[in-house]
Structure formats: structure tokens, C-alpha cells
Amino acid sequence: MSPMLLADGLLVFLAACVALDLAKRLEMKLSTDTLGWLVGSALALACGLWGAQVLGLSHLKLPYAVGYPAALTFLVWLAAVAFMAAGMALAGRPRRPLDTLTGSAVLAAGVVLTELGFVQALSPSPGIVWAWWGPGLAFPSAWAGSALALWLFTGGQRRVSSAAPAWRALSALVLAVSVVGPQSLVLASAGLARQTGMPLDGRIASGTIEALASVGSLLLLVMLLVVSYLDSRMKASLQSARAELQSQSLRDPLTELPNRQIFEGMLAQAFQRADATQAKLGLLLINLDGFKGINETLGHRIGDRLLREVASRLRALAQPHMVARQGADEFLVLIPNDADPRVAAELASSILVSLGKPCLLDGREASVTCSIGIALYPDDGGASALIAHADAAMRFAKSSGGAAYCFFESRMVDGFRDQAEVLRDLRRALALGELELFYQPKIHAPTGEITGAEALMRWQHPRRGMISPVEFIPLAERFGLISQLGNWLIDEVCRQIRAWRDTGLRMRVAINLSVHQLRQPDLVERIAKALHANEINPSLLTCEITETVAMEDTETTIRVFHQLAKLGVSISIDDFGTGHSSLSYLRKLPASELKIDRSFVLDLETSEDARKVASAVINLAKSLDLKVVAEGVETEGQNRILREFGCDQLQGYLFAKPMSARALALWAMDDVGPRTMNFRDSLFKATRPAEP
């Protein structure tokens, strides 16, 4: 075999490999998403076909110079692309033998007809007289070879993924033979050696065409192969991120315990078994005493380490898989078999002793006590009330001084009176203006500049002192006051943005929306009214909705999000990765950013797994063309790692704690703040009012 013929075959084989590698993404159906892959596959096959024509002609060593008409040669190449695209499109329909035969027939026709047109376009003298056996044998051999190649290809696609590449390589080899062989037959039947000459005026020299056919085709094939490789890597990254998020949805990301959703499923199964066997169940609800003070004095990092240590100790005391994190600093422990007051009391006592032992965290000694509420099934209520009754018992133990356990009694539900008092005071606080907004800056990761802030609600109670939103927001949601709180938040933020703007500060502010607000029919109208009343550009307002809230009622979420986006308000998905989002729904949401939950940031410096998870979440967001914000950044190491991963914005105590509106303005204007940091120049430029 001559080196030229070998190069011819290798070029066609490479083209067939690239074409089939791109064609695997057609998934046996055509759509706008797969049209680009179809065109790429057709281009690869056309390059191989055209290269085989030019190189096949060159190794004939004709006794006269060969010139190529530019226009006709280009038209023949376009015809080859069209035939290859049509053939792959037909073969890419649902897997039926007729589709394979039809597609391979079009491919075979493309091979033979473009070769005939290519040779005829050369216009040698005195003129070509075709031998019938050339095209007559070329078409059926090309058809048979193409059909076999496509049959092997589709069969390989149905096999396990590890074997599919080998089947594609075999398919490509057969397809290459079905191109080179028929072309050789057509060239042989043309009788070019009997011709005496060929016009050269205005034509492209053979050397130039041969270079384009070899080097140019090779470069195009390599480029298509690189695109295919990058796409495969991106899909693998998305699949890995999806698997990681699915895993995270089944457990609490901080403690690795089952989350509340999974625990309730286990609890329901335990109730069914207890009903069938007439057995009793015990439920312990554990709340850490003074945990907020630990967070404030030692920092959230130490607090989170302590929560993981508590989870480890509870796991050692309880039966396997019977411990869950309720949320914040609360845990649930189930006694699934023949629980009586004695067994429950012994377990509660063991928990008190175990958690009361000091633990060493980052060189600091920390200890914590806890309050435990115990409810027994069925003595203390049905399945729907057991957690609530254990919670009531826990609160009674805490109100008695903590560091104790308490069994549920019916009189404990009177604790709801205290909730009623808090709710009454909250309504009064709204009316008297006792609520206040604090603002925590957001930092542009690449430059370290401040780009905006998140509004956080605070309540200074005249008797109880500072009450955390973690306490009064759930109460407002439960008793229907959240809409009034949300409306106040919207109005106050827009008023503050206008007040800042009047002093020369153009600050973008993010607010949090609850699931109850999303269900308000006039939510978008209220936001638009507040923006218009204060003459605020809608782009200065960002609405943050947690991933769990966004997925709770996807139809409502998508509708409201589109209305907000149409208004010009930015959308952010908060606490991303802690819920169980569907990527198909996430794609449909007109969000501009994802906000990574602080639990993903916590162990970046010490855990390779934590870095993998954070990187996967950031890559997933980037693939969806979303900005990424990380909250809970407390160390320079976390800052460095997140910036290396490509995070867009950062937020946390490393840069600044939440502060009053006045403090933030002083920082921006006079650089009087907790950390030397520049504000973006754009924050001090004028903004146009909202459109009426």
C-alpha cells in the first residue's frame, strides 16, 4: 500500500471517528439542541470525503498538471456536507432498520455523486467517458458499508458505556472503508490516465488543494474533537454535581446526620410498625443551651465544630440511623422498640452526661448543656403531634433552667400563650417602628471591592432584648404575620436605597422572600409600587429565595420569578445545595445568581471533600450562566480557595458583620469601617429613576 493511500485512509478514518463521536449526542432524535452536533458530524464526514477525493486523485500521478476550479470545487464540498447531514439526520431518527437503511443510502449517494461531480468538474480533455461498472459497483458497496457502520454504531450505543467507544471505532473503520473503496472504483472508471490535458487558467494549483485537503481538514477535525471533548467534560461535571446535590439532599451537610425530611419518613415507618405490633416509641428532642452565646463569643466556626461533635456523641448513644438534625441547634433521637419511661429517661440521662463533657476545638475548650423533651407514642399523642409535644416538653425543661430532661404533659401546651405574647408584641413593634434593618456587605471576589449588601431584619424588644429573626420569623409565618413583615421590609429597603442615593451612594440591596410572600397575589405589584414611589432603578434590588422555598411550589415560583424579572429585579437562589432542587426547574428560573450556603464554606481549608463539593456547586452554577455568591466566609484561607474556584462574590464576618444603614454609609463615604476596603466606583454614580 502506498504512503499516499495510507494517509488517505487514515484521514477518512479520523473523520469517521469524529463524526460518530459527535453523532452520539443526537440521542436518536433531532431538535434545536442537537442541530449543532448534526452539522459538526456532517462537516467531519465531508472533510474526510473531500480529503479522500483530492488525495486519491493525487496518487494517480497523471501525465499532466491538474487544476481545480475554485467555485465548482467549493460547490462539490457543500454538496458533500448536505448529503452527510441528511444521511445522519435520517439515521438519527428512532432506531428502526428502515431508518438505518435510508440514512446509509443517502450517505452512499453522497459518496458516489460528490465523487462523480468532483471528477466531472475537472473538465479534462478530450472528455471523460464513464465506464458503467464504476458507479454501478460503487453505490451498492458504499450503501452496504454505510449500513453496516451505522448498525454497529447504534448497536454500540445500546451497549454498556465502557464498550461503546470500541464499537464506535469499529463503526468508523467500516465507514472509512465504505468511503475510500467506492471512490477508488469511481476514479478507476473515469479513465483519467487516457486524458491528454486539463485547463489551468483561473484554477487553483493541485499543491494548494492537497494542502487544504490534508492539513486544513486535519485542523478542522482536531477542532471538532476538542469541542466534543470539552462538552463531554462539562456533562461529566454536571452529572457529578447532580449526584453530589442528590446526596446532600438526604442529609444535613454540616453534621452528616439525616435531615428532618428523611427523619420524618423513618418516623412514619416506625409508627406503622408500632401500630402493627402494639409497641411503643420514644422521641427525644434535644436543644443545646446557650449555643447562641458560643457562636457570638467563639465564632460560628467553633459553633459548627461543636455541632458536629454533638452529632457524633448522639450517634454513639442512639441506635443506628435513629438520630437526625432538626435544624439550627436541635436534634431528634428515636427509640424505635418498646420505649417506656425508664428506657427514655436512661437515654436522656446518658445524653446529658455525654454532651456535658468538655471538648477541645481548635485549641479552645468548649462545653455545652442541653434541654431534652421526651414524648412517647401512643401515650402522648398521635403521629402528627409527637414532635410538637416533644418540643413543648423541651421548652419546659429549658424554662426550668436547662441541663435537664422532661417528659411531655398536657399542661405544657400552655406554652403557646408565650408565643401569643411574642406575636402581640411583634405586631406592636411593626406599628411603633421597633424593627430595624442591618446590612451586610457583599464583596466582589476578584477585586475585593464592595458591590452591594444584604438586608437583615433585627428586633430590639423593650423587655426581652434583641430577638433573633430565627425566633420571630417562623412565628410570623405560622400565624400569618409574615406578609406584613415582608411588606415593611420591601418599603424600608426601597426607602433606604433612595436615602443612600440622595447622599451619593448607589447601593444594590438584597432582600429575602419567604414562601408565604411568593403566594401573595400582589407581591410583584407591591415591589413595583415601592420602587416607583422612591424612584429606584429596579436593578438595585435583588430578591433572594432559598432553594427549598423555590422548589416547594415550582409552578408559583416560576410564575413569580418571571414577573419579577420582567420588572427588572434581580433574582438569587439562596442556601443553594441544602435543598433538593430539580435541575430541569432550575434551568427555567430567570435567576441571575446562586448563593452557596455557609455549610459548604466551613471546611474548605481542612477537607478535600468540602472543596470538591464547593467546586462542583460553583461549576454547576457557571454552566447555567449564573453568578455565584458564597456566604459565611470567615477566614483568609476560605477567601483564597473560593476565589481560586471562580466564585464571583463573597459575604461573611471576614469582611464585615451586619451593620446599620448609617454605619454602612459612613464606611462608604469616609472609609470608617471594620476593614480597609474599597467601594465600587459605580456605587457613587447617579441612577435613573424607575419607569412609571
Secondary structure, 3 states (H helix, E strand, C coil): CCHHHHHHHHHHHHHHHHHHHHHHHHCCCCCCCCHHHHHHHHHHHHHHHHHHHHHHHHCCCCCCCCEECHHHHHHHHHHHHHHHHHHHHHHCCCCCHHHHHHHHHHHHHHHHHHHHHHHHHCCCECCCCCCCHHHHHHHHHHHHHHHHHHHHHHHHHHCCCCCHHHHHHHHHHHHHHHHHHHHHHHHHHHCHHHCCECCCCCCEEHHHHHHHHHHHHHHHHHHHHHHHHHHHHHHHHHHHHHHHHHHHCCECCCCCCECHHHHHHHHHHHHHHHHHHCCCEEEEEEEECCHHHHHHHHCHHHHHHHHHHHHHHHHHHCCCCCEEEEECCEEEEEECCCCCHHHHHHHHHHHHHHHHCCEEECCEEECCCEEEEEEEECCCCCCCCHHHHHHHHHHHHHHCCCCEEEECCHHHHHHHHHHHHHHHHHHHHHHHCCEEEEEEEEEECCCCCEEEEEEEEEEEECCCEEECHHHHHHHHHHCCCHHHHHHHHHHHHHHHHHHHHHCCCCCEEEEECCHHHHCCCCHHHHHHHHHHHCCCCHHHEEEEEEHHHHHHCHHHHHHHHHHHHHHCCEEEEEEECCCCCCHHHHHHCCCCEEEECHHHCCCCCCCHHHHHHHHHHHHHHHHCCCEEEEECCCCHHHHHHHHHHCCCEEECCCCCCCEEHHHHHHHHHHCCCCCCCCECHHHHCCCCCCCC
